[in-house]
């Protein structure tokens, strides 16, 4: 993804290809805010399961987590049990930032609302 960020520095002078918080915030759809939260390992497992559970069961919604998070996804696994908990490698608790909609009142990722 970083290879796609090829552009000259803005007048603020942060350097070529550097994305500022303000620039990232500007591209958020529908005026959503960014929400940062700290999740335990169990909460992260549940969020990962939410990708193909409940409202997402018929058409999974795959998250794009940080490169520091690794886990195994079993497409053939039963609904709500596609992530192997033993395969999750992170340093818990983990800080997550998401746009306001998944973290709030959406039925797609109910674990973010708890």
Buried (B, 14 or more C-beta within 10 A) or exposed (E): EEEEEEEEEBEEEEEEEEEEEEEEEEEEEEEBEEBEEEBEBEBBBBBBBBBBBBEBEEEBEEBEBEEEBEBEBEEEBEEBEBBBBEEBEBEEEBEBEBBBBBBBEBEBBBBBEE
